[in-house]
């Protein structure tokens, strides 16, 4: 908090700072309240931009890059809005941490302050905007978009878009080659749990899509190697409904004939 007090400017600071310190125990009794005060100060760069910047960061599965946050703001604003993102980041950088290229909250109290101030009604809007943005990135084999797009579609409750994405063999192939099979299996498993409650034909469509990926790559390129890469992942999930139905459908000769090139 002393770092924040040092950034205060204006006249009569010898009066303002002692007064602010005296009020802190009653106006900001908890760490979350102090972080909320920091958010309020950052809104000088634009209340809407600040809300969206922190909303995107909070919605990120494993954080977001500085460039992604700036580009997300720019998509619903102007070029100047992208520069505002850098000002917000600079103002809050001491409270963030990096996981490789990704920014994330260092303090749990900071995340809680963001959730209280900006996400009281949940975050589907932010997940939806991130998903729309990532739809433009994955065709260029962007690893972050390939890994997290299905997650954001689920969190945004965009069920039709989620099913379409997991039926897109171009997306599945790019994700398999860039990220690997484990993340892909998790996408199908989580999608099965959610979609079967929303869309009646989603279970069979999901299974056909995954089986088509496996069969086509087995026949045309990787042979038994593609099965070997998925086999350990499937073995630990045989007691789950998705894999029971997957194996039943996969044993159908008619289905195999349908997938033959």
N, C-alpha and C positions, 0 to 999 in steps of 0.2 A: 504493500500500500504506500510505503514511503516513495517508491519509484513513481507511483501515480501522482503523488503530491508534488513531486519535483517537476512534473510536466504542466502544472497549472500555471496559467499566465494572467496578465492583467494588472490592474492597480490594486494597491492596498493589500498585497499578499501577506504582509505581516499581521493583518487583522483577519483575513479570510481563512488562512491555514489553521491558526489556533482555534478559530470558531468551528471549522469543519472537524477537527480532531476531537473537540469537546462534544460534538453531536454524534459522533460515530457509535458510541455504545448504545444509544437509543434508536438512531435511524438505521444503523447497519450492524445489528447485534450478531449476525452470523457471517461466515465467510461467503456464503451464497449471496447475501445482501451486498457485500462489498463488490463481488464480481458483477452483480446487476448494476451497480453504480458505474462500473467501468464500461459496461455495455451502453448505458445511457450517455456517457461522455462520447463514446465512439459514434453515436447517432448524429453527432455534429457533421459527419461526412454524408449524411442522408439516412433517415430512419428506415426507409424501405430497403435501401441497399444493404444496410447493416443487418437487418432482419434476414434478408435472403442469403447473405454471405455466411452468417452463422447457421442458418437453416440448412444450407447445402453441406457445410462442414459436419454438422451434427448428423445428417442423414447418411453420410458416407459410411460404407461398410467397414473400411479400414483407413478412413481418412480421405482427403482429396489433395491434389497437387495445387500449388499456387496458381499455375496456369489454368487449370480446370475451373477454379473458383472465379478467376477473372473472366474467363470465356462464358461461364454460366451467367454471370451478371450482365455481360455485354449482349447476350442473346435476347434479353428482355429490356434492354436499355439502349444506351448510346456508347460510342467509343470512349467517351469520358467516364462512363460507368465502370468500364474495365480498369481505368486508372484509380478510381475510388477503391476498388478491391485491394489494390496494393497499399493504399493508405490505411485501410482497415487492418490489413495483415501486419503492417509495420507497427500499428498502435497496440496490437495484442500479441505480438510475436513472443514476448517473454513468458506468456502463459500457454504456449503451444509446444509441442514436441514433434520431432520428425521420425517417421518410419520409412527410411529410404527417401523417396521423393515426396512422400505423403505427409501433409500436416494433420495433426490431431490434437485434441485437448490433453494438456498435461495434468490439469487438476480436475478431479471429478466434480468439485464444487462449481467450476466454470461451466461444465456441461450442464449441470443442474440449473444454473442461472439462465443459460440459454433456453433450456426446455421450458422453464417457468415463464420466461418473458416472451418467447416467440413461438413456442410449439405447444401451447396449452390445448389446441384442438388437433394435435397430432401432426404428422409430417407427410401425409400422402402427396401433397402438392409438390414438395421438394423432391421426393422420390420420382414423381412423374416427370418433372423438368430435367432431373439428372438422367432418367431413362431416355427421354427424347434426345438429349444431348449425346448420350453414349451410342444411340442408334446411328449417329453420323460418324462415329469413330471406329466401330469394330470392323467395318469393311477394309480398313487399312491395317488390320491385325493389331490394333491397340490392345495391349494386354489387360489394362484396367477395365476397359469397356467389355471385353470378352468375358472377363471373370465376374464382373458385378452387374451386368445388365439384367440378367434374370432376377437377381435379388431385388433390384429397384422396381422392376415390373411387379413383382409379388407385393412389395411393401406399398406400392401405389394402387394395388388392387386392379391392375389393368389385365384382366384375365384373358381377353381375346388376344391382346398383343403378346402376352407371355406364351400362350399356346402356339401362336404363329411363329414366334422366335424359336421355340424348341422343335418346331417342325421344319425349320429352315436348314436344310442340309449344308448350305454354305456356312452358316453361323456355327453349326455343330462341328464341321470339319476344321474351321479356323480355330475354334476353341480347343479342340482336341490336340491340334498340332502346336498351338501356342502355349496353352495352360496345362494340358494333360487330362487324363481320364477321371481323376478323383473329383475335381471340381464339376465336371460334366455330370457325373453320377449324382452328386449332391443336388444339382439343379433339377434333375428328373425326379429324384425322390421327394424333394420339397414341393415341387409343382404337383406331383401326384396327390400329395396330402391335401393341398389347397384346392386344386382344380376339380377333383372328383366331387367336392361338395357344391361346386358352382355350375359345372357343365357336365351333362350326362354322358356325352361321348368322348370326354377328354381322356379317360383312362386308356382306351384302345388307341386313340390317336397318338398319345405319348409313347406307348409301347411300340407301335409301328414305326415311329420316327427313330427311336433309339435302335431298334432291330435293323432298320434300313441302313443306318450308319454302320453298324457292325458288319452286316452281311456284305454290303457293297465294298467296304474297305477290305474285308477278308478275301473277297473274290478278285478284286481288281488291283490291289496294291500290297497290302501288308501280310496277307495270308494268316496263318495261325497266330502270328505275333499280336494282332489286334485283340484276339480273344484272350491271349495270355495277359495282356495289360489290364483287361477289365475283370478277369476271373477272380483275383484276390479281393477286389472291391465288392463283388457280388456275393462271394461266399459268406461274408460277415453279415449279410442282410437277408439271408434266405428265409428268416422267420417273419418277414414283413410282407404285407399284402401286395405291394407293388411288384416285388420280385417273384412272388408266387404266380401272379398273373403274367408277368414277363416271360417266365420259363414256360408256362402253358402255351402262350401265343408263339413263342420261339420254336416250340416243338411241332408246330403245324406245317405239314408239307406244302399245303396250299399257300401259306404265307411266304415260304421260301421261294416257291415258284414265282410269286408276285414280284419279289425283289430281284430275281435274276436279270442281269442287264441284257 
